[in-house]
Amino acid sequence: MKIKTRFAPSPTGYLHVGGARTALYSWLFARNHGGEFVLRIEDTDLERSTPEAIEAIMDGMNWLSLEWDEGPYYQTKRF
């Protein structure tokens, strides 16, 4: 069985410390067990989600060197 973890932030603002911690734990768990790390963007809050926040989240993930194996998947495109 292959491990697959995911990080699914809501793009309503910048990547904050709590989100970064969650992403790091999921990424580390996947890497330590030979699994995959998936980035899913929870952009279903159409009133508050912004393209700028999506870009900021991805910039933060890149700054932390947390590379995803799949995605980013956008929930609004997966209904």
Residue frames as a rotation matrix with the C-alpha (Angstrom) as fourth column:
MET 1
0.588 0.809 0.000 0.00
0.809 -0.588 0.000 0.00
0.000 0.000 -1.000 0.00
LYS 2
-0.456 -0.732 0.506 1.37
0.730 -0.633 -0.258 3.40
0.509 0.252 0.823 -0.97
ILE 3
-0.134 0.322 -0.937 0.94
0.784 -0.544 -0.299 6.36
-0.606 -0.775 -0.180 1.38
LYS 4
-0.380 0.069 0.922 -0.66
0.656 -0.683 0.321 9.48
0.652 0.728 0.215 -0.09
THR 5
-0.236 0.267 -0.935 -1.03
0.799 -0.495 -0.342 12.65
-0.554 -0.827 -0.096 1.96
ARG 6
-0.025 0.249 0.968 -2.45
0.791 -0.587 0.172 16.02
0.611 0.770 -0.182 0.99
PHE 7
-0.685 -0.061 -0.726 -2.48
0.489 -0.778 -0.395 19.64
-0.541 -0.625 0.563 1.96
ALA 8
-0.231 0.732 0.641 -5.68
0.887 -0.113 0.449 21.48
0.401 0.672 -0.623 1.10
PRO 9
-0.755 -0.092 -0.649 -5.52
0.453 -0.788 -0.416 25.18
-0.473 -0.608 0.637 1.99
SER 10
0.444 0.874 0.199 -8.37
0.857 -0.350 -0.378 27.60
-0.260 0.339 -0.904 1.41
PRO 11
-0.474 -0.741 0.475 -7.04
0.855 -0.517 0.046 30.50
0.212 0.428 0.879 -0.71
THR 12
0.652 0.738 0.175 -8.54
0.633 -0.657 0.409 33.29
0.417 -0.156 -0.896 1.34
GLY 13
0.887 -0.448 0.113 -5.23
-0.448 -0.775 0.446 34.76
-0.112 -0.447 -0.888 2.46
TYR 14
0.079 -0.966 -0.247 -1.55
-0.876 0.051 -0.480 34.07
0.476 0.254 -0.842 2.87
LEU 15
0.329 -0.140 -0.934 -0.05
0.277 0.960 -0.046 30.78
0.903 -0.243 0.354 3.99
HIS 16
0.514 -0.090 0.853 0.14
-0.737 -0.556 0.385 31.17
0.439 -0.827 -0.352 7.78
VAL 17
-0.465 -0.814 0.347 2.27
-0.874 0.359 -0.328 29.34
0.143 -0.456 -0.879 10.33
GLY 18
-0.094 0.506 0.857 -0.44
-0.534 0.701 -0.472 26.80
-0.840 -0.503 0.204 11.14
GLY 19
0.885 0.420 -0.201 -0.94
-0.367 0.363 -0.857 25.97
-0.287 0.832 0.475 7.47
ALA 20
0.248 -0.889 -0.385 2.80
-0.805 0.032 -0.592 25.75
0.538 0.457 -0.708 6.89
ARG 21
-0.483 -0.393 0.782 3.12
-0.814 0.531 -0.236 23.36
-0.322 -0.751 -0.576 9.86
THR 22
0.377 0.723 0.579 0.31
-0.353 0.690 -0.632 21.14
-0.856 0.034 0.515 8.53
ALA 23
0.859 -0.119 -0.497 1.86
-0.485 0.118 -0.867 21.10
0.162 0.986 0.043 5.04
LEU 24
-0.130 -0.991 0.034 5.29
-0.919 0.107 -0.380 20.26
0.373 -0.081 -0.924 6.50
TYR 25
-0.309 0.059 0.949 3.93
-0.651 0.715 -0.257 17.37
-0.693 -0.697 -0.183 8.61
SER 26
0.723 0.645 0.247 2.04
-0.232 0.564 -0.793 15.91
-0.651 0.516 0.557 5.64
TRP 27
0.676 -0.550 -0.490 5.03
-0.624 -0.075 -0.778 16.34
0.391 0.832 -0.394 3.33
LEU 28
-0.326 -0.858 0.397 7.43
-0.941 0.253 -0.224 14.77
0.092 -0.447 -0.890 5.85
PHE 29
0.041 0.420 0.906 5.11
-0.488 0.800 -0.349 11.83
-0.872 -0.428 0.238 6.49
ALA 30
0.940 0.323 -0.109 4.81
-0.231 0.371 -0.899 11.12
-0.250 0.871 0.424 2.76
ARG 31
0.418 -0.856 -0.304 8.55
-0.729 -0.117 -0.674 11.45
0.542 0.503 -0.674 2.18
ASN 32
-0.355 -0.599 0.718 9.51
-0.921 0.355 -0.159 9.29
-0.159 -0.718 -0.678 5.17
HIS 33
-0.034 0.435 0.900 7.20
-0.219 0.875 -0.431 6.49
-0.975 -0.211 0.065 4.03
GLY 34
-0.862 -0.406 0.303 7.97
0.190 0.295 0.936 6.59
-0.469 0.865 -0.178 0.30
GLY 35
-0.007 0.979 0.206 4.59
0.815 0.125 -0.566 8.11
-0.579 0.164 -0.798 -0.43
GLU 36
-0.451 -0.012 0.893 3.17
0.722 -0.592 0.357 10.99
0.524 0.806 0.275 -2.43
PHE 37
-0.523 0.245 -0.817 2.23
0.496 -0.692 -0.525 14.50
-0.693 -0.679 0.240 -1.36
VAL 38
-0.249 0.581 0.775 -0.76
0.911 -0.131 0.391 16.13
0.328 0.803 -0.497 -3.08
LEU 39
-0.904 0.044 -0.426 -1.64
0.118 -0.930 -0.348 19.83
-0.412 -0.364 0.835 -3.18
ARG 40
-0.270 0.898 0.347 -5.37
0.902 0.110 0.417 20.51
0.337 0.426 -0.840 -3.39
ILE 41
-0.988 -0.027 0.154 -6.69
-0.007 -0.976 -0.215 24.07
0.156 -0.214 0.964 -3.40
GLU 42
-0.397 0.882 -0.254 -10.01
0.892 0.306 -0.334 24.37
-0.217 -0.359 -0.908 -1.55
ASP 43
-0.994 -0.069 -0.082 -11.32
0.040 -0.950 0.310 27.28
-0.100 0.304 0.947 -3.61
THR 44
-0.455 0.889 0.049 -15.01
0.787 0.376 0.489 26.59
0.416 0.261 -0.871 -3.01
ASP 45
0.139 0.429 -0.893 -15.54
0.712 -0.670 -0.210 29.82
-0.688 -0.607 -0.399 -1.04
LEU 46
0.034 -0.115 0.993 -16.07
0.972 -0.226 -0.060 31.85
0.231 0.967 0.104 -4.19
GLU 47
0.880 0.366 0.302 -16.62
0.297 -0.921 0.251 35.12
0.370 -0.131 -0.920 -2.36
ARG 48
0.832 -0.553 0.046 -13.33
-0.351 -0.461 0.815 35.07
-0.430 -0.694 -0.578 -0.45
SER 49
0.322 -0.744 0.585 -10.97
0.626 0.631 0.458 32.96
-0.710 0.219 0.669 -2.61
THR 50
0.788 -0.117 -0.605 -8.59
-0.419 -0.822 -0.387 35.00
-0.452 0.558 -0.696 -4.74
PRO 51
0.841 -0.540 -0.022 -5.94
0.282 0.472 -0.835 34.26
0.462 0.696 0.549 -7.38
GLU 52
0.211 -0.781 0.588 -3.49
-0.592 -0.581 -0.558 36.35
0.777 -0.231 -0.585 -5.33
ALA 53
0.350 -0.027 0.936 -3.98
-0.884 0.321 0.340 34.07
-0.310 -0.947 0.089 -2.32
ILE 54
0.973 -0.027 0.227 -3.42
0.100 0.943 -0.318 30.98
-0.206 0.332 0.921 -4.48
GLU 55
0.556 -0.812 0.175 -0.18
0.074 -0.162 -0.984 32.49
0.828 0.561 -0.030 -5.75
ALA 56
0.136 -0.487 0.863 0.88
-0.882 -0.455 -0.118 33.43
0.451 -0.746 -0.491 -2.21
ILE 57
0.704 0.163 0.691 0.22
-0.525 0.774 0.353 29.88
-0.478 -0.611 0.631 -0.95
MET 58
0.915 -0.374 0.149 2.25
0.383 0.693 -0.611 28.36
0.126 0.616 0.777 -3.77
ASP 59
0.347 -0.812 0.469 5.04
-0.296 -0.569 -0.767 30.89
0.890 0.128 -0.438 -3.21
GLY 60
0.303 -0.169 0.938 5.08
-0.953 -0.051 0.298 29.94
-0.003 -0.984 -0.176 0.47
MET 61
0.894 0.053 0.445 5.21
-0.090 0.994 0.061 26.25
-0.439 -0.095 0.893 -0.35
ASN 62
0.728 -0.666 0.160 8.09
0.349 0.159 -0.924 26.84
0.590 0.729 0.348 -2.76
TRP 63
0.270 -0.623 0.734 9.92
-0.670 -0.669 -0.322 29.00
0.692 -0.405 -0.598 -0.21
LEU 64
0.391 -0.040 0.919 9.63
-0.821 0.436 0.368 26.13
-0.416 -0.899 0.138 2.28
SER 65
-0.576 -0.609 -0.546 10.86
-0.810 0.517 0.278 23.71
0.113 0.602 -0.790 -0.44
LEU 66
-0.375 0.565 0.735 7.72
-0.168 0.738 -0.654 21.59
-0.912 -0.369 -0.182 -0.05
GLU 67
-0.713 0.050 -0.699 7.36
-0.701 -0.022 0.713 20.12
0.020 0.999 0.051 -3.52
TRP 68
0.125 0.843 0.523 4.13
-0.602 0.483 -0.636 18.32
-0.788 -0.236 0.568 -4.32
ASP 69
-0.779 -0.395 0.488 3.89
0.024 0.758 0.651 15.17
-0.627 0.519 -0.581 -6.42
GLU 70
-0.422 0.730 0.537 0.36
0.889 0.216 0.404 15.78
0.179 0.648 -0.740 -7.69
GLY 71
0.535 0.747 -0.395 -1.67
0.778 -0.618 -0.115 18.88
-0.330 -0.246 -0.911 -8.28
PRO 72
-0.875 0.483 0.043 -2.42
-0.204 -0.286 -0.936 21.50
-0.440 -0.827 0.349 -7.60
TYR 73
-0.582 0.799 0.152 -5.98
0.713 0.412 0.567 20.31
0.391 0.438 -0.809 -7.94
TYR 74
-0.903 0.368 0.222 -8.68
-0.413 -0.886 -0.210 22.98
0.120 -0.282 0.952 -7.71
GLN 75
-0.750 0.632 0.195 -11.87
0.333 0.615 -0.715 21.82
-0.572 -0.471 -0.671 -6.01
THR 76
-0.010 0.794 -0.607 -14.09
-0.434 -0.551 -0.713 24.10
-0.901 0.256 0.350 -8.11
LYS 77
-0.193 -0.119 -0.974 -12.94
-0.977 0.113 0.180 22.16
0.089 0.986 -0.138 -11.18
ARG 78
-0.912 -0.228 -0.340 -13.73
-0.199 0.973 -0.117 18.80
0.358 -0.039 -0.933 -9.57
PHE 79
-0.434 0.831 0.348 -17.43
-0.722 -0.090 -0.686 19.14
-0.539 -0.549 0.639 -8.73
